[in-house]
Amino acid sequence: MPGPIETFLTADHSRIDGLLAQAKRGDGSIDPDVYATFRQALLRHIAMEEKILLPYARDRRGGEPLPVAWALRKDHGAIASLLVPSPTTAICAELRALLARHNPLEEGAGGLYATCDDLAGDEAGEIVARLKGQPEVPMAAHYNGPLLRKRRP
């Protein structure tokens, strides 16, 4: 049975995935308001993991990061980079694929969340309270200028 950390963050994954699905309109265009809500939710979720969960796990392990931490941070960087330019259907498809590969590293038996529930024990509820208290990430406007790293076709 999932613990409090896994229950909370897995539900947040579902909410974020739903927002990404809702952002695509029937005509294939992207709803900018729904996408903005998705973008904010995803960046806040990443902040919860990067600022609270991964440091907590490292501290509980005597300063040793979780083996999966590097892969998660690499994915978080890739996700964040996809949120910089204005959304397109191709970017949304790439985000869906990346999240479909990334989320299983965090969910389920042996995933980040279950590991953190195990490390937290009776403190898991306190960790969830800290996660819920994570403020929203300040949002910058999309950037489509010449410094944007070009994506491979």
C-alpha positions in Angstrom: 0.0 0.0 0.0 1.5 3.4 -1.0 2.6 5.7 1.8 1.6 9.4 2.2 4.5 10.7 0.1 3.8 8.4 -2.8 0.0 8.9 -2.6 0.4 12.7 -2.7 3.0 13.0 -5.4 1.5 10.3 -7.6 -1.9 12.1 -7.5 0.0 15.3 -8.5 1.5 13.4 -11.5 -2.1 12.5 -12.5 -3.3 16.1 -12.2 -0.3 17.4 -14.2 -0.8 14.7 -16.9 -4.5 15.7 -17.1 -3.6 19.3 -17.6 -1.2 18.5 -20.5 -3.9 16.4 -22.1 -6.5 19.3 -21.7 -4.1 21.8 -23.2 -4.4 20.3 -26.6 -7.5 21.5 -28.3 -9.6 19.5 -30.7 -8.1 21.4 -33.7 -4.6 20.5 -32.6 -3.7 23.9 -31.3 -2.6 24.5 -27.7 -4.8 26.3 -25.2 -2.4 28.9 -23.7 -4.3 29.3 -20.4 -4.4 25.5 -19.7 -0.8 25.1 -20.8 0.2 27.9 -18.4 -1.5 26.1 -15.6 0.3 22.9 -16.6 3.6 24.6 -16.8 3.3 26.2 -13.4 2.1 22.9 -11.8 5.0 20.9 -13.4 7.7 23.3 -12.3 6.2 23.4 -8.8 6.2 19.6 -8.7 9.9 19.5 -9.8 10.7 22.1 -7.1 9.0 19.9 -4.5 11.3 17.0 -5.5 14.5 19.0 -6.0 14.2 21.3 -2.9 12.5 19.0 -0.4 12.4 15.3 -1.3 15.8 14.6 -2.8 17.7 16.6 -0.1 15.6 14.9 2.6 16.5 11.5 1.3 20.2 12.4 1.0 20.2 13.7 4.6 18.5 10.5 5.9 21.2 8.5 4.1 24.0 10.3 5.8 24.8 12.6 2.9 24.6 9.9 0.3 22.3 10.7 -2.6 19.8 8.1 -3.8 21.1 6.1 -6.7 18.3 7.4 -8.9 18.9 11.1 -8.0 21.2 11.8 -11.0 18.8 10.4 -13.5 15.9 12.4 -12.0 17.8 15.6 -12.0 18.8 15.0 -15.7 15.2 14.5 -16.6 14.1 17.5 -14.6 16.5 19.6 -16.6 15.2 18.2 -19.8 11.6 18.9 -18.8 12.4 22.4 -17.7 14.2 23.2 -21.0 11.0 22.1 -22.9 9.0 24.6 -20.9 11.1 27.6 -22.0 9.8 28.1 -25.6 6.2 28.7 -26.5 4.3 25.5 -26.6 3.8 23.5 -29.8 2.2 20.2 -30.5 5.6 18.7 -31.0 6.9 20.0 -27.6 3.7 18.7 -25.9 4.3 15.3 -27.5 7.9 15.3 -26.4 6.8 16.3 -22.8 4.3 13.4 -22.8 6.9 10.9 -23.9 9.5 12.2 -21.4 7.0 12.2 -18.5 5.9 8.7 -19.5 9.5 7.5 -19.1 10.3 9.6 -16.1 7.3 9.0 -13.8 7.9 5.3 -13.3 11.3 6.2 -11.8 9.4 7.9 -9.0 6.2 5.9 -8.7 5.6 2.3 -7.5 7.6 -0.2 -5.5 11.3 0.8 -5.5 10.5 4.2 -6.9 11.6 7.5 -5.4 8.4 8.1 -3.5 8.2 4.6 -1.9 11.9 4.9 -1.0 11.2 8.3 0.7 8.2 6.9 2.5 10.4 4.1 3.8 13.1 6.6 4.9 10.6 8.9 6.5 8.7 6.3 8.5 6.5 8.2 11.0 7.7 11.5 9.6 6.1 11.0 6.2 3.1 13.1 7.0 5.5 16.0 7.9 7.2 15.6 4.6 3.9 15.8 2.8 3.1 19.0 4.7 6.4 20.5 3.6 5.7 19.4 0.0 2.2 21.0 0.1 3.8 24.2 1.4 6.2 24.5 -1.6 5.4 27.9 -3.1 4.7 28.3 -6.8 7.7 28.9 -9.0 8.1 32.4 -10.4 7.2 32.2 -14.0 9.1 33.9 -16.9 7.6 34.5 -20.2 8.3 31.9 -22.9 11.5 32.6 -24.8 11.8 31.8 -28.5 14.9 33.9 -29.4 18.2 33.1 -30.9 19.8 31.8 -27.7 17.2 29.0 -27.5 19.0 25.7 -28.0 17.8 24.2 -31.3 15.9 20.9 -30.9 16.8 17.9 -33.0 14.2 17.0 -35.6 
